[in-house]
Amino acid sequence: MMLRPSSARPISLQEDYQHWSQVLENMGCDVSVLLNSTDTTSAEREAHVNFSLRGLKEVDEIKAALDYACLGVVSCADLLILAAREATFIVGLDILRLRF
């Protein structure tokens, strides 16, 4: 999967990943901002306090690719790690070799 290069998006994904990781560690929160709204529920990502989160479209694209390749076994943690890895690759830094 290739994301369209942007000078802001890779850094944004890394910053958001760092933010989410810190929230998870310090507050014990889940990553429900990664979930989309349904016909019957409104997702947390649409809450006013989360409007500053960037890169969610790209995270959704990565999630769709992972779901296609590994339906039913991909966690939000897997998704965040892959998003951060892709962002790092896009800006030309060394990346971790991940095996799925």
N, C-alpha and C positions, 0 to 999 in steps of 0.2 A: 504494500500500500504506500502510495506517495501522497504527501500533503503538499499543497501549493506553498512554495517558499514565501515567507514574509519576514521582515526584520523584527516585527513585534510579536507574532504568534508563538514562535518557539520559546522565547523568553517568557511570554505570558503563561504558556503551559507549564514551564518549569516553576515559575513563581506560584501558580495556582496549585501545582503538585506539592510544593513545599508548604504552602498554606494549609492545604487539606491534610497533609501528613501531620502537621503540628496540631491542628484541631483534633484529629483522631487520637493523637497521643495524649494531649493535655486535657481534653474535655470528654473523651470517650464517645464522641459523636460518630454517626455513620456517614457514609458518603451519599446520602439521598439526593444531593444536588445533581447526581449523575442520572437519576431516574427522570423519565419523561411523563408528562401528564397523560391521563387516559380520559375516556368519556365521563367517568364518574369521579375522578380525583384530580386535584390540582397539584402539580409537582412543586417541591421546595425550590427548584431552580427558578421558578417564576415569581418567587417572593421578592418583594422590594429590596430586602437586605442582600440578596444575591445577584442583583443586576450588575454589579461590578466584576463578577467572574467572567473571564474571557476564555476563548478557546473551546467552548462547549460544543460548537458545531464540529470542530475537528475531533474532539473526544467521541462524539456520536458516530463519526465516520470510522474511527478505529474500532469502536464497539461493534458496529455492524459487520466489519471485516472479521473480527474475532468470533462473533456469534455465528457467522457463516462457516468459519473453519472449525470451530470448537463448540458447537451448540450445547448450551446447558452446563458448561463446566468453567466458564470464565467469570471470575469474581471482579468486584470493583477494584480491588487491590491490583489484580493483574492488569486491568484496564489502565489504571493510573501509571503503573510502572512502564507499560508499553508507550503510553502517550509521552511520558518524560523522555524515554529512550528515543522516540522519533523526533521530538523537539531538539534533543541534543545532536542527533544526526544531521538535521536540517541546518543547524548553525555551524556544522563542520567540526564538532568536537568528537573525541573518542567516545565510542559507545560500548555498552556491555553486550556481550553475546548472550541472547536469551534463547532458551529451548522450550518449545511448547509441545 
